[in-house]
């Protein structure tokens, strides 16, 4: 049974997993990542802003799990494809994180498993 606390731990595990992917990508594709370090820093900063907004707004780690976040997770698995992949990944990351931030500002309770900003429960707005 998925509880809000369990979903938050799942989110923390996802972040750790994606950081390991970044380390592996650095080992495998260091020249491409070094060439696009600003975009990588922008992705990491947007992730930090999502966490910060969630803590400031609700005092909890984010556990939104939107469809865009799932798509973003799949996109993170595409490395060793060149700079174009990092540019597209940055766009997906920023759009995803903007949606999650918007969900956090629109909800009156900490969001858990909100599929999209367009599918937010009316009772929690």
C-alpha positions in Angstrom: 0.0 0.0 0.0 1.4 3.4 -1.0 1.3 6.0 1.7 2.4 9.6 1.3 5.5 8.9 3.3 6.4 5.9 1.2 5.9 8.0 -2.0 8.3 10.6 -0.6 10.9 7.9 0.1 10.3 6.8 -3.5 11.1 10.3 -4.7 14.3 10.5 -2.7 15.4 7.1 -4.1 14.7 8.4 -7.6 16.9 11.4 -7.1 19.7 9.2 -5.8 19.3 6.9 -8.7 19.4 9.8 -11.2 22.5 11.2 -9.6 24.2 7.8 -10.1 23.1 7.9 -13.8 24.8 11.3 -14.0 28.0 9.9 -12.5 28.0 7.0 -15.0 27.2 9.4 -17.9 30.2 11.5 -16.7 32.5 8.5 -16.9 31.1 7.4 -20.3 30.5 10.8 -22.0 32.7 13.3 -20.1 33.5 15.5 -23.2 29.8 15.9 -24.1 28.8 16.6 -20.5 31.7 19.0 -20.0 30.8 20.9 -23.1 27.2 21.2 -21.8 27.9 21.8 -18.1 25.7 24.9 -18.0 22.7 22.9 -19.1 23.5 20.2 -16.6 23.8 22.8 -13.9 20.5 24.3 -15.0 18.8 20.9 -14.7 20.3 20.3 -11.2 19.3 23.9 -10.1 15.7 23.4 -11.3 15.6 20.1 -9.3 16.8 22.0 -6.2 14.2 24.7 -6.7 11.4 22.0 -6.8 12.7 20.6 -3.5 13.0 24.1 -1.9 9.5 25.1 -3.0 8.1 21.9 -1.5 9.9 22.4 1.8 9.0 26.1 2.0 5.4 25.6 1.1 4.6 22.3 3.0 7.7 21.4 5.0 7.9 18.1 3.1 10.0 16.5 0.3 8.1 16.6 -3.0 6.3 13.4 -4.2 4.3 14.7 -7.1 5.0 11.8 -9.6 3.4 13.6 -12.5 3.3 12.1 -16.0 5.8 14.7 -17.1 8.1 13.6 -14.3 7.9 10.0 -15.4 8.7 11.1 -19.0 11.6 13.2 -17.7 12.9 10.1 -15.8 12.9 8.1 -19.1 14.7 10.9 -20.9 17.5 10.8 -18.3 18.4 7.3 -19.5 19.3 8.7 -23.0 23.0 9.6 -22.7 25.9 9.2 -25.0 23.8 10.7 -27.8 25.5 14.1 -28.0 24.7 17.7 -27.2 21.3 17.6 -28.8 20.1 15.1 -26.2 21.3 17.3 -23.4 19.5 20.3 -24.9 16.3 18.4 -25.2 16.7 16.9 -21.7 17.1 20.4 -20.3 13.9 21.5 -22.0 12.0 18.5 -20.6 13.5 19.0 -17.2 12.5 22.7 -17.0 9.0 22.1 -18.3 8.5 19.2 -15.9 9.9 21.1 -12.9 7.8 24.2 -13.7 4.7 22.0 -13.7 5.6 20.5 -10.4 6.3 24.0 -8.9 2.9 25.2 -10.2 1.2 22.1 -8.7 2.8 22.9 -5.3 1.6 26.5 -5.5 -1.9 25.5 -6.5 -2.5 22.8 -3.9 -3.5 23.5 -0.4 -2.1 20.2 0.9 1.2 18.5 0.0 0.7 16.9 -3.4 1.3 13.2 -3.7 0.8 11.4 -7.0 -0.7 14.3 -8.9 -0.7 13.1 -12.5 -0.7 16.6 -14.1 -1.5 20.2 -13.5 -4.6 19.5 -15.6 -5.7 16.6 -13.5 -5.4 18.1 -10.0 -8.1 17.1 -7.5 -10.6 19.9 -7.1 -11.0 19.3 -3.4 -7.3 20.1 -2.7 -7.0 23.4 -4.7 
